Amino acid sequence: MQRRNASLAGDFRRLASPLAAAFLSATVAAAESPASETTIQEKLEVCASCHGQNGNSTIEGIPSLAGQPEIFITTQLIYFREGLRQSKQMTPQADGLSDADIEAIAEHYSELTPVTIDRPIIRDLYERGRAIVRSMRCGTCHLPDYSGRAQMPRLAGQREDYLVLSMRAYLDETRGGPDTTMIGILHGLSGLDIRALAHFLSLQTAQ
């Protein structure tokens, strides 16, 4: 009886080993299946409905994300998800995003090519903006070509209307988020100054 039990145990082990291997293989395959990628693609489609299929927004007041620094996008999405920055549009969209989702979205948009809208230059406004940018040394943080880095957003080629809205939100202290640096930097600028800054920066073509 003992020999038979030992034989049965041996048969079970021989059967269990390939079953365990098959189960492990199936589990790994499921984890690596396109399902997770599809989920990210679905999320990106939602993003694209406002921010543009190529990350370049065509909707008034909606920022372009193409070419934005990956860390900047990651940080802002976390702010929205955690309620540190409020937006009627973005707070609900960010709610429930996993860290992996945020990383994938940030990487996707950071690798897209930004496109500068071809439109006429208002020379007086442009030159006023150029002078303000130089006096405020915006290139120190956002880089000399205003392409952005780390947590500093890309300003070159951003929608002019969005830049105006964003800077006004800083001045009104309604933008939210832990970083209040820009509130102090923009303090004292007039409405015309804000328009000039936005006009100049939106027409830059940094790569």
KOLVOTOR-319032 format. One line per 5 residues: for each residue x, y, z of C-alpha. Coordinates in steps of 0.5 Angstrom, whole numbers, padded with zeros to 4 digits, always signed. Layout:
! residues N
X Y Z | ...
END
This chain:
! residues 207
+0000 +0000 +0000 | +0006 +0005 +0002 | +0009 +0003 -0005 | +0003 +0005 -0009 | +0001 +0011 -0005
+0009 +0013 -0007 | +0007 +0011 -0014 | +0001 +0015 -0014 | +0005 +0021 -0011 | +0010 +0021 -0016
+0005 +0021 -0022 | +0001 +0027 -0018 | +0008 +0031 -0018 | +0009 +0029 -0025 | +0002 +0031 -0027
+0002 +0037 -0023 | +0009 +0040 -0025 | +0007 +0041 -0033 | +0000 +0044 -0030 | +0003 +0049 -0026
+0008 +0051 -0031 | +0002 +0052 -0036 | -0002 +0056 -0031 | +0004 +0060 -0030 | +0005 +0061 -0037
-0002 +0063 -0038 | -0002 +0068 -0032 | +0004 +0071 -0035 | +0001 +0072 -0042 | -0005 +0075 -0039
-0001 +0080 -0036 | +0003 +0082 -0042 | -0003 +0081 -0047 | -0006 +0087 -0051 | -0011 +0088 -0046
-0007 +0093 -0042 | -0005 +0096 -0048 | -0012 +0097 -0050 | -0014 +0100 -0044 | -0009 +0105 -0045
-0011 +0106 -0052 | -0018 +0108 -0050 | -0015 +0113 -0045 | -0011 +0116 -0050 | -0017 +0116 -0055
-0021 +0120 -0049 | -0015 +0125 -0048 | -0015 +0126 -0056 | -0022 +0128 -0056 | -0020 +0135 -0053
-0012 +0135 -0054 | -0012 +0133 -0061 | -0010 +0126 -0064 | -0003 +0128 -0065 | -0003 +0132 -0058
-0004 +0139 -0062 | -0010 +0142 -0059 | -0015 +0145 -0064 | -0020 +0147 -0059 | -0020 +0154 -0056
-0017 +0154 -0048 | -0015 +0147 -0049 | -0007 +0146 -0048 | -0003 +0142 -0053 | +0001 +0136 -0050
+0005 +0134 -0056 | +0013 +0135 -0054 | +0011 +0137 -0046 | +0017 +0134 -0042 | +0015 +0127 -0039
+0016 +0129 -0032 | +0011 +0135 -0033 | +0005 +0131 -0035 | +0006 +0126 -0030 | +0006 +0131 -0024
+0000 +0135 -0027 | -0004 +0129 -0028 | -0002 +0127 -0021 | -0004 +0133 -0018 | -0011 +0133 -0022
-0012 +0125 -0019 | -0010 +0127 -0012 | -0015 +0134 -0012 | -0009 +0138 -0011 | -0011 +0142 -0018
-0018 +0142 -0020 | -0021 +0143 -0026 | -0028 +0141 -0029 | -0025 +0137 -0035 | -0019 +0134 -0032
-0020 +0132 -0025 | -0026 +0127 -0027 | -0021 +0124 -0032 | -0015 +0123 -0028 | -0019 +0120 -0022
-0018 +0113 -0022 | -0012 +0113 -0026 | -0006 +0108 -0024 | +0001 +0110 -0023 | +0002 +0106 -0030
-0003 +0109 -0033 | +0000 +0116 -0032 | +0007 +0114 -0034 | +0004 +0111 -0040 | +0000 +0118 -0042
+0006 +0122 -0040 | +0011 +0118 -0044 | +0006 +0118 -0050 | +0005 +0126 -0051 | +0012 +0127 -0049
+0014 +0124 -0055 | +0010 +0127 -0060 | +0012 +0133 -0065 | +0009 +0140 -0063 | +0006 +0144 -0069
+0006 +0151 -0069 | +0000 +0155 -0071 | +0001 +0159 -0077 | -0002 +0165 -0076 | +0000 +0173 -0077
+0005 +0176 -0072 | +0002 +0182 -0069 | +0009 +0186 -0069 | +0008 +0191 -0063 | +0005 +0185 -0059
+0010 +0180 -0061 | +0016 +0185 -0059 | +0013 +0187 -0053 | +0013 +0180 -0051 | +0020 +0179 -0053
+0022 +0184 -0048 | +0018 +0182 -0042 | +0021 +0175 -0043 | +0028 +0177 -0043 | +0027 +0182 -0037
+0024 +0176 -0033 | +0029 +0171 -0036 | +0024 +0166 -0037 | +0029 +0162 -0041 | +0033 +0160 -0035
+0027 +0155 -0032 | +0024 +0154 -0039 | +0030 +0153 -0043 | +0033 +0159 -0048 | +0028 +0156 -0054
+0022 +0155 -0049 | +0022 +0148 -0050 | +0021 +0146 -0043 | +0025 +0141 -0038 | +0023 +0137 -0032
+0017 +0140 -0029 | +0018 +0146 -0033 | +0013 +0146 -0039 | +0014 +0147 -0046 | +0012 +0154 -0048
+0014 +0155 -0055 | +0008 +0153 -0060 | +0003 +0153 -0054 | -0004 +0155 -0056 | -0004 +0163 -0055
-0011 +0163 -0052 | -0009 +0157 -0047 | -0003 +0161 -0045 | -0007 +0167 -0043 | -0012 +0163 -0039
-0006 +0160 -0035 | -0003 +0166 -0033 | -0009 +0169 -0031 | -0011 +0163 -0027 | -0004 +0164 -0024
-0005 +0172 -0022 | -0012 +0170 -0020 | -0009 +0164 -0015 | -0014 +0160 -0018 | -0010 +0155 -0022
-0008 +0151 -0016 | -0003 +0146 -0015 | +0003 +0146 -0010 | +0008 +0150 -0014 | +0006 +0157 -0013
+0013 +0160 -0016 | +0009 +0163 -0022 | +0004 +0167 -0018 | +0010 +0171 -0015 | +0014 +0171 -0022
+0008 +0174 -0026 | +0005 +0179 -0020 | +0005 +0186 -0023 | +0004 +0184 -0030 | -0002 +0188 -0034
-0007 +0185 -0038 | -0003 +0187 -0044 | +0003 +0184 -0042 | +0000 +0177 -0041 | -0003 +0178 -0048
+0004 +0180 -0051 | +0008 +0174 -0047 | +0002 +0169 -0050 | +0003 +0172 -0057 | +0011 +0172 -0057
+0011 +0165 -0054 | +0006 +0161 -0058 | +0010 +0163 -0064 | +0016 +0160 -0062 | +0018 +0154 -0066
+0023 +0150 -0061 | +0024 +0143 -0063
END
